[in-house]
Each structure stands twice: as C-alpha cells, then as structure tokens.
Amino acid sequence: MQLDVDRPKEFVLRQSLSGMAERFRELLRTRDIVALPGAYDVLSVMLLQEAGFDAVFLSGYGVAASF
C-alpha cells in the first residue's frame, strides 16, 4: 500500500535549524516501515541511537513524567 504524501505546491516547508526535520521527512519518503521507539530521557535516546535506530520518539510529557 502506498500513501500519497506529496504536498500541494502552495505548501511551503521551512528549513529546520538542526536539519533533523529534513532527515526525518526523507526517512518517511522511503515508504519503508520506520521503527520509532520511545525514549524518556537523554540516556535512553543515546542507547537507542547506539542500537542503530534511525529515529526516536521523545515527548515533553514523557520527559516530565520520568522525574
């Protein structure tokens, strides 16, 4: 199943400061399954990165609730 993720021409994407939003958009454009594990602090993000995940989900509430 393919999803049509093309944006209308009047939709303008601004470049992010770190470039991570663009990397995530490109990852989503591959149309492959994206494993997106959740993390709740910097240590868990670093461990998931070391494990080889291309992207990690980190929510503000998850961080706040972990303390």
For each residue, the residues with C-beta under 8 A, 3 or more apart:
1:
2: 31
3: 31
4:
5: 28 29
6:
7: 11 13
8: 11
9:
10:
11: 7 8
12:
13: 7 25
14:
15: 19 22
16: 19 20 21 22
17:
18: 21
19: 15 16 22 23
20: 16 23 24
21: 16 18 24 25
22: 15 16 19 25 26
23: 19 20 26 27
24: 20 21 27 28 55
25: 13 21 22 28 29
26: 22 23 29 30
27: 23 24 30 34 54 55
28: 5 24 25 34
29: 5 25 26
30: 26 27 34
31: 2 3
32:
33:
34: 27 28 30 54 55
35: 53 54 55
36: 53 55 56 57
37: 48 53 56 57
38: 56 57 58 59 62
39: 44 45 48 56 57 58 62
40: 44 58 62 63 65 66
41: 44 45 63 66
42: 45 46
43: 46 47
44: 39 40 41 47 48
45: 39 41 42 48 49 56 58
46: 42 43 49 50
47: 43 44 50 51
48: 37 39 44 45 51 53 56
49: 45 46 52 53 56
50: 46 47
51: 47 48
52: 49
53: 35 36 37 48 49 56
54: 27 34 35
55: 24 27 34 35 36
56: 36 37 38 39 45 48 49 53
57: 36 37 38 39
58: 38 39 40 45 62 63
59: 38 62 63
60: 63 64
61: 64 65
62: 38 39 40 58 59 65 66
63: 40 41 58 59 60 66 67
64: 60 61 67
65: 40 61 62
66: 40 41 62 63
67: 63 64
